[in-house]
Amino acid sequence: MAINTFARKEIKFLLDMEQYHALMEVINEYMNPDKYCVGGKEYGIYNIYYDTPDDYLIRESLSKPYYKEKIRLRSYYSPAAPDDTVFLEIKKKIGGIVTKRRVSMTLAESEAYFADRTKPEMTKYITEQVFRELDAFLDHYPVAPKQYISYQREAFFGKDNSDFRLTFDRKITERRYDLGLNFESYGNYIIGADQRLMEVKVSDAMPDWLVRKMSELGIFKTSFSKYGKAYTNHVREQVEGSKKQIYISGISMLNNSIFMNRSV
């Protein structure tokens, strides 16, 4: 059973295609492609995000607190079969530092775990620790599947520092129905076909060559959450599609802009 843990900064940038192609011209000089991205290939990432009945976790996240957390189930297959490996992850952000813990199991085993906490056979102590953390999370939050997010990714890691990673995501797709990894990937796009979401994943400072190139190309940091964007779109559709005023806990609207208040 695989386990992955880390702590790092994740900095996001939304690029147009001119910026993307110009940046890619220097990527190969300083970075190597992920083993699944050799020769310009991409790989798919497919996620189910879990949340409370009143969407507390995403509303709290969008209010930009010092500490926030989320839980998701991830697959690299679409659709996933019952015996395909999936990854159950808890992701936390504390003062700008992202930590993630995850355990692997089959899709069928994940369904059993969420149903009655039945756990797959474990051989590593660290896996038991992560499951204890998952149990505590689920004891505290009555979560259920709430959001599907998928995307196609190009990934690179630094030639001199393998902990430095750079990813480009496209076709970021969302839906709030058919909430299972056993369904095909389809839904609404949340960025344009002429855009790429770039994430810099680094444990310390960004390398100088990247900073210089982004400055030259006019690429600036942005605040972007895939789940957050999908949820904000969902709320906007509810508000704009209603002929009468509606109330959604923790949300206010001013001058056609949606704001997430601190959850209570």
N, C-alpha and C positions, 0 to 999 in steps of 0.2 A: 504494500500500500504506500503510494508516494506521498510525500509531505513537502510543502514549500512554505518557508517563512522568510520575510524580509522587512526592512525598514528603510525608507528612502523618500526623497522628494519626487513629486510628479508635477511637472509644469506643462501647461497646455497652450497650444497656439493653433489658430484656425487659418489655414493657408489657402490662397487661390492657386490656380494651376500654374500661373507664371512663377510665383514664389516657390511652389513645390518643385518644378522642373529645374529652376536655378539652384535650389539647395541640393537637389539630388546630384548635380554635377560635381560637388565636392565630397559627398557622403563616402564614396568608395575609397577616397584617399585616406580617410581617418577611421573608417568603420568597416566591419565585416557583416554580411547578411546573416540573419538567423538561418539555421540549417534547413528550415522549411521555406526559406525565401531566396535560395540560391537561384540565379538566373532570372531574377525579376518576378519570382512567384510570390503569391500571397497565401495566407491561410484564413479560414473562417473561425470566428469566435461567437458562440451562441449562449445566451444567458437568460435565466429566469431570476428576477429580483423578488424578494419576499418583503412584505410590509404588513403593518397592522390594518385592521378594518378602516381606520380613519387616516391611513397613510402617514402615520406619525414620523416614521424614519426618514422619508424623503422630505417632508415638510421641515423637520428639524435640520436636515442637511442643508436645505436651501436658505435657511435663516443664517447660515455661515457662523455656527458656533465654534468655539475653540476645540471642542471634541465632538466627533460624530462617528457613526458606525453604520454598516449595512451588511446584509447577508445575501448571497446569491449562489445559484447552482450553475455551473459552467460546463459546456461540452465543446469539443472541437469537431464534432460530427453533426450533420443535419440532413435528415432527421436522425436522432439517436435511437438505437435499438436498446432493448432492456439489458443486454449484457455489455453494452458499450461503457467505457470508463467516463465518469463525470467527476467534477471537483466541487465540493461544497466549501465555500470561502466566507470567512469573516474579514471584512476590510474596515480599518479604523484610520481616522486622521486626527492627529493630536498636534495642534500648533503648527500645521504645515508639513509634518512628517507622517507619511503613510506607512502603516504596517498591515501585513496580510498573513493570515494563517489559513491553510487549506488541507483537506484530506480528500483522498480519492476513493471511489467506490463505483459500482455499476449503477446505471440508472435505476434498475429495479431495487437495488439496496438503498438508494437515496429515497425512493418512495416509501420503503418500509421504515426508514429512520424518521421521516417526517410524520408518518402515520402513528407510530407507537414507540419511537426511540429505539427500535431494534437496530443494533450496530453490526456491521460486518466484522469478521474475524480480524483481530489486530495483533500485530507482532512487534510493534515498536512503542516504546513508552511515550515518545513525543506525540504519536497519534492519539494515544489515550488522553494526553493533556489537551489536545485541540478539541477532542470530543467533549471533554468536560466543559471547555469554554463554550462550545456550541450548545450543550445542554443548558448552561446558565443563561445564555442569550435567549433561547426558546422558552425557558421558564419565565423570563422577564417580559418578553414580547410575544403576544399571540399572533404570530405571522401566518400568512398564506401567500401563494403566488399572486403577484399584482402586476408585473411588467415584464414583457419580453424585449430584449435588446440583442441585436446581432450586428456584425460588421466584418469587413474584409480588412486584413492587416498585413502591412509590410513591416518587418522588424530588423533592426541592426544593433550591433554591440561594438563598443570601442576596441580598436586594435591594441591600444596600450592599457585599457581598463575595461575588462569584460563586465564590470558592474554598471558601466554607463550604457544605457539603452536608449534607442530612439525608435519610435513607432509612428506609422502613418495609417490612419483608418479612413475607409471610405464605405459608401453604401451602408451607413449607420441606420438600421431599420428597427422600428418599434411597433408594438401592438399591445393592447390590454385585454386580449381574448386569446383563445387557444394557448393557454399558458402552460405549455409542456414542451420539453426538449424533443419529444417524439413527433412534433409537428415540423413541417417544412419551414424554412426561413422566408417570411414574407411580412409585409406591413407597410408602414409609412416611413419615408426617409426624413431624417431630421437635420441633415446638412445637404447642400446642393451637390449635384453631380460634378460641378466644377470646383469643389472644395475638398481639402484633406484636413483631418484633425491630427495634428502632430503632438505627441507627448514625449517630453524629455524626462527620463527616469534616471536619477542620479543620487548618490549618497552624499555628495558634497557640492562643489560649485560646477557649473557648466564649463566645458573646455573653452579656451579663448577663441579657437578657430570658429566654433559654432556661434559664439556671441558676436564676433565680427561679421560673419556672413549674414546673420539674421538682421543686424543693424543695417547692413548694406541693402538688404532686400525689403526693409520696412516691416519685418515680422515682429509682432509684439505679443506679450503674454495676454492670455484671456482666461476668464473663468468659465469653464464649460463642463457640465456633468451630463453624461448621456441619459441616465435615468432622470436627472433633474429636468433636462430639456423636454424629454418625452412627457413627464408629468405636467410641466407647465403648459405644454401644448394641449394636453388632455383637459386641464382646468379651463383654459381659454375657450376650447370648444364647448364645454359645459355652459360657461357664462354667455358666450355669444349665441349659442343655440337655444337659449331659454328666452321665452317671451316675457317672463316675469322675473323679478329679482330673486336670486337664490343665495343661500348662505352655505359656504364651505368652511369648516373649522380651520382657523389658522391662516386664512387667505384674505387679502383685501385687494381692491382694484382702484387705481387712481389714474385718470387721464389715459384710459385704455391700457394701462400697464399693470401687470400682476405682481403683487408683493407677498412674500412668505413671512408671516409674523412668527415670532418665537412660539413654539408649541407649548401648550399648557395641559 
